């Protein structure tokens, strides 16, 4: 049947800088900086922040895709592009971009977002568990990685693994309502399954 109505969590991004001006004025300044210093990547990353905050994800994507591959900020720009592709439901592009990043930089947030992409495009959860496991192994104290792994196992139909990882998520973040909810559903499913086994014996 259908799993509980919740979703996995992509790795969060903190704004790279504060924008005290109105967004429109900040965009004007940043575009002027790009024209004056086209090789300078920071204004493009700042544009990504502003456009993403405003829900203009195509513009955000365009800003970071224009960062040259030889820039010191190219890795960050690729990560942000992967998030934009994910938000735009362009899962193949998100997977390609994040996979290229993971090949050279297997950071937990990149691996986690690869898991999110796989869970959204494949739906079964099986492929996603590979990436979520790597993210959780890399940063075992992060409750979101534990939650994502537990949820992916739940979607893949592995109730006992789901329960284990959802308990780990709750242990790390006791006020996580989503983790408590999915855990309670999984525990209920396990109890029903155990009853059926007893009745069949």
C-alpha angles and dihedrals in degrees: 000000000000119000124233118296101260137098142223121263123242116215111275124241123214116215111264092223141000117260107206093173123078111278093250093054092044090052090051092051093046093048089050089051091051091051092048095043108022093171092056110098103188095083089054091053090048089051088053089056094050096044092045091050088052094047092247094134097162089056091045090052092048091052096056097036088064092062107111117246092237093056118113084234095053094103092051091046091052091050091051090047088054090053091049092050089050092050090048090052090242091140100167091054091045091050093048093048095046093043090055089051093048091052091063101022114027094188118165094244091053092048091047092053090049086056091050090051092049093047092050097046100036097032096196096088097223098108092040093060090066092061096038090052091053091048092048091046090051095048107018095174095059108106094200092059090050090048093049092049092048092047092048090051089050090052090047090054097248098131098174093052090045091053092048095052095040089053088051090051092051091046090055095041112022093182095056101124094187092053091048091049097048090043091053091050091049092048090049091051091049091051092050090048091050091051091051091052091051092049092050091051 
